[in-house]
Amino acid sequence: MPQRTPLYDRHVGAGARVVDFAGWEMPLHYGSQLAEHQAVRSDVGLFDVSHMAVTDLSGPAARGLLRQQLANDVAKLDGRPGQALYSCLLNERGGVVDDLIVYLRDEETYRLVSNAATREKVRPRLLEQAQQAGVTAEARDDLAMVAVQGPRATSLLEQLYGDEAAAALACKPFQAATVGEVFAGRTGYTGEDGFELILPADQAPALWDRLTEAGAQPCGLGARDSLRLEAGLNLNGNEMDEETTPLEAALGWTVAWAPEDRDFVGRAALEEQHRQGVAWRLIGLVVEGRAPARAGYVVRTDAGDGVITSGAHSPTLGGPIALARIPADAEGDFRVVIRNREAAARRVKPPFVRHGKVCV
């Protein structure tokens, strides 16, 4: 039986095309993926991301547990309540089980926001490890999450909450503050400014109504994916998985090597790969022509074949863009095989679009 978020009735009432996503009935779009994409780039859009997993960990041993479980080091958050950290959760082979955001709420309390598609693997692992470490862990299925993204996101928050929003509006990227009962993280998945609002589930429909009445555009999974691709952000299951390490997924910057005695899960495998050098790397491509280069398509290089991990038409660039996994020593020309024809592709460094501006 598919699961539904507290906002399911709002999606159906607005005429959304609802699809199954990782066992959840979620809106794909509300009539036009393109209009939703452009609303986020030029104004403000809303995403129901309540299917993501929120887990709170607390207690004197919480910090030590997360330093052992995550490839990035939560010690970077010490003394900085409200600060967030992006990290990968690895297996012993160094493969990416999940990517997540961890917030420091106070000295001994952390909030983790992880992916919907991996919740059945990640939640049990975190809860089991927490129990063994004597850490209090709470799966916060009583909460909902709404992402407000776009250049008008800050003014919209101020319009709704007035002076109460001051602390959230003062946040820099990857910081969080509370607005009444709302936990507002200045994060997102679109390449635009905005907030991810975490609040009691029974309050989510009323918040959604207020945001839409103020002119925010409801957006579905389709726009969320085209926006994140333009932003050059990885998608779990595409750019990273349990067979792909952060070093192969352009996420080496999220691995905290120091201090050398922090023995996090997957460290030994990553150190060995770091010594030997990676066989694959993730790059961005701008593809010639009009046909989109879809995930799974072959990329021809002078060092052997690679593969498109994510690809689509970019509404902002007006043509096809892609992320691709290629042999690490590939140089020179790149050609994508689309319907048995080869299309030339230009290698670029993501993001493709940031804050509405083309970067490549």
N, C-alpha and C positions, 0 to 999 in steps of 0.2 A: 504494500500500500504506500503510494508516494506521500511524502510529508509536505505540509503546507506551512508557510510563515504566517504570522499574525496579520499580514497585509494581503493575503490571498484574495479576500473578497474585494479589496480595493482594485486589484489588478483585473479581476474578472469584470467588475463594474465599469472599468474604464475601457473595456473592449480589447484587452491584451490577448495576444496569441500566447497561450500557455503551453510550455513544453516540459518534458522531464529533464532535469539536470541533476545528476548524481543522486537520484532518488527524491528530488524535490520538484514540486510543480511551480515553475518560475516563469515570469513573463519573458518572451523572446523579444517582442516589440509591441508597441501600442498602435501600430498602423504604418509607421515609417521609421526604420532604423536610421536612415540618413538624417531625417529631421531631428531625431533624438541625439545623434552624434553632433550635429551642428549646434544644437541648443547648448550642449556642454561646452563646446569651443567658444561660443559667442555670448552665452547668457548664464543659465544655470539649469542643471538637471538633477534628478533624484533617482537613486537606485535602492531597491530593497535588497540588502545583503544579509538579511537575518538568517539565511541558511549557513552562514559561516559560524565557526565554533568559537565561543568565548569561554575561556577557562581561567579561573582565579586561583592563584597559589599564594599561600601565606604561611608565615612562621619563621623561626630563626634559621631553619635549614633550607628555605626556599631559594635563596641566592646560590648556595652551593649546588643544589640540585640543577638549577638552570645553567650554571657554569659547566656542569658535567654533561648536560644533555644537548646544549646548543653550540654550534660552531662559532658564532659570535659570542663575545664575552659580556655578560650582563654587569660585570664589574664597572663597565663604562658608564652605567647608570647610577653608580653609588653617589649618594648625596644630591641627586637630581630628580626628585619626585616630579612626575608629569612628563618626564622625557621618555621617548620610545626608541626601540632598537629593532632593526630588521635582521633576521637570522634564518639560517637553514637548520633543520633538524635532520640529522644524517643517520644512516645505518653504519654498521661496522666496516663496510666496504667503501665508505665515503659517499655513497649514493644519497640523493636528496629524497627523503621521505616526505618532507613538507617544507614550505617556507612560511614564516609567520612574523607577526609584529608582537613584541613584548613591551609593555608599559610598566614603569615603576610607579606604583601608586603611593606607597609610603615606604619606610625603611625595610619592612619585611613583607610587603604585599606586591604581587605582580599580576598583571592581566595579560593573557595571551590571546591573540586573535589569529586563528588558523583557518585553513581552507575547508570548504564544505565537502569537496570530493574525497578528502583524506580523513574526515572526522572519525570514521570507524576504525582507522589504524592509529591515529595520533592520540585521540582522547584516551583510549584504554592504556596506551603506553605511558602517557603523562600521569594518569591516575594511579597506575601500578607503581611507577617509580616514586611518586609522591608518598604513597603509603609506606613503601620500604624505607624512605628517608625521613619519615615522621613529619611530612609537610601536609598542611591542610589544603585539600584541593576541592574545588567546587566547579562542576560543569554548569555554566550559567544559561541553561535553556529557558530560563524565565525572562531573558532579555531579547530585545530585537535590535537590529542595526540598520540605519538608513544613511547612505552616502549622499552628501550634498556637494556637487562638484561644478565648477565653472567660475568665470570671472565675477559673477554676482553673488557667489556663495557667502562672502563675508557680510555684504550689505543685507542679504536675506536673513542671516542669523541675527544681525542687529535689529532688523525690522521685527522679527518674531519675539525676541527676548529682551530688547532694550538694554538697560544698564546691566542686567544679569549676564549678558553675553560678553562683558568687557574682558574677563580673564581668558575666555576662549579666543577672542579676537586678537589678544596680545600674543597668542602662541605663535611660535615659529614652526616651520615644517618639522614633523615628528615630535611635536609636543602635544600635551593634552591638558584640559581643564574641565571642571564641572560647571554646568549651567543648570541650576536647580537639580533635578534628578537625572539630568542627561550628562553622560560622559562623552566629551567632544574631543576627538583626536584630529589634529590637523594633518591628516594623511589622505591618501586616495590612490586611485588606480587608473587615472585618466591623463596625467600630465598637466592637469589644471589645478588651481588652488581649490581648497575645499576642506570639508570635515566629514568624518565618519562618526555619526551620532549613535551612541549605545544607550538604550533606555528600557525601562520596564515594558515587557511585551504588550501589556494591556493599554499602554499609552501611545503605542506606535500608530494605530489608525488615526487618532486625533492629530498627531504631529504631521502625518502624511497629508491630511486634509488641509491643515494650515499652510503647509509648504506649497501645495498645488494651488490653493486659493490665492497665494501670493505670486503665482505665475511660474513656479518651477515646473519643468517638463519631466513627467515620469519617463524613465528610460529602462529598456530591457537588456537582456544578456547580449543581444546582437551589438548594440552600441557600446556596451561595456567592453566587448572584445576588440572592436575596431579602434576604440580610444586607447586601450592598453597597448595594442600593437603599434599605433602611431607614437605612443610614449616609450616604446622599446622595452616594455616590461615583460618579464618571463611569465609564462603560464605553466603551473604545475601539471605534469602529464604531457606537455609539449616540449618546452625548452629544458625541462628538468624532470627527472624521475629517479627511481631507486638504482638505475644502472648508470646514471649520469652524475658526476660530481660537480660541486660548485666551481671548480677550476675549469671544467669543460663547458659550463653554462654561463660564463661571463659574470660569475658571482664570487670570484676570488677575493674581492674587496670585503666580502661579508665574513671571511674567515679570520679570526683573531689568533695569530700565531703566538703572540706574547701574552702572558708569560709562558716560557717553554714547558713549565711543569704543570700546566693546566691540561689534564688528560680528558678531553671531551670525546664523545662517541664519534668514531670515524677518523680521529686525528692521525693514527698510525698510517692508515691507508692514504690519506691526503698527503702526508709528508713523503711517503714513498713515491706517489705520483708527481709531487712537486720536484723531487730529486731527479726522476727519470724524464720529466717533461710530459705534457699532455699530448694525446694523439688527436684530439678534436678540439675545436674552438667554435664559439657561437659568434656569428657576425650579422650585420644588417645588410640587406640588398634592396636596391631600387631597380625594378625590372622594367625593361623596355616593352612597349606595346600596351594593350588594353586588358588582355586576359590575366586574371589573378593567378598568382603562383600559390597553389594550395599546399597545406601541410601534407607531407609524404612525397611531394614531387622531387625528382632527382636534380641535384646541382652538379654540373660538370666543372671540374677544376683541373689544373695541370698536375695535381698530386693525387688524383682519384676522385671518386664520386662522393658528394655530400648529400644532404637532404634538407628540404624545407621543413622547419618545425612549426612555423605559423606564417600564413600568408593571406593577403586580402587586398581588395581595392582600398586605397587610402582616399577618403573623401577630401581631406585637406590638400594632399599632393595632387590629386586627380589622376592617379595611376596606381599600378600594383607595387606593393612593398612586401618585404618578408624578413623573417629571421631564419637563419640557416645554420646547421651544424656541418662544418667542413673539415677536411684534414688539416691539422694544425700548421703544416708547412705549405699550404696552398697559397699561391701568389698569382698575379696576373689576371687573365680573363676568367669571368664566371658566366656560365650559361645555364639557364633553367629549362628543363624539359617539360613543356606544357602541351599536352595532347599531341605527343610525338614530334613536336617541333621545338627547336632550341631558341630561346629568347635571351639576348644579352642582358647581363645584370651588372650594376655598378655597386661595388662594395662601399658601405658607409658605416659610420659609427653611430649607433642609436644614442639618443632618441631621434625619431624622424620629425616629431612635432613636440614642442614644449610651450605651454602658455599661449597656445594659438599660433605660434610662429614656426615656420618650416626651418628645420635645423640641418638639413642635408642637401 
